Structures are given as C-alpha cells and as structure tokens.
C-alpha cells in the first residue's frame, strides 16, 4: 500500500511540475496545479497524518518512542514506510506550492519562461535551493517595481 501511494503521489506532483515548466500558464492550468496538485497532495497528507497519529493506519511510526527533537528520535520516527511516505508527500506538496508561487511571481515580474525553467527545475529537484535562487534573482526587479510582493 505505501509503495503504491508513494508512486501515485510522485506522479501527481510530476504532472504539476510538467504543467508549470512546459505548458502555457492559463488560469485553468494554474488552478489545476494549485487544487489538483498541491491541494490534493495536502489533503492526502492531512488524512494520512490523522490516520497515523490515531493508529488507524497500520504500519505507522511509534509515536510513544519520541523523546523530544533529538536526531535519534526523528530517525526513529521515519523508520516506518508510512512515516517516510507521509514525509515525502509533505515535501512534494510544499515544493510544488513554492514552484507555483515562483512561476506566478516570475510571470508578474515579466521573467521569460526560459529564465524561469532552471529555477523551477532546481525547486523540483532540491526545493530550498530553487527557492533561494529565485529570491536572489527576483530581488532587483522587486526593488525596481517599488514593491516587495
């Protein structure tokens, strides 16, 4: 079950990234990335979190074994496939949301799609790296426009 859910979440996220990077950014495409991509991944995450925290989903982490926020405690938390899938869906949802924000922000600041592609690819592959790159790249145009949005 966890392997199938992992694969399905990856395909859903990949579809969102393909829409963002390669296809025209029409309102319906952006809404699809937001609601069918990020929203659906977030909903699956929320349901899984509740099921695992309440013990209703088998194979979950042993929450009673947590002794705080030590490295060993977090390692133990992610020792189960269920917790790994939950954590991975968390990454997929947030990285896709950040990619959507970058794409919308870049369009608003009139960056070409060619200039956006490497930043979006970096966000897809290594979320915070792509976000950091975008924050550095957008700085000059954000100041020039007189707003920090």
Beta strands, then each sheet from edge to edge (+ up, - down):
end
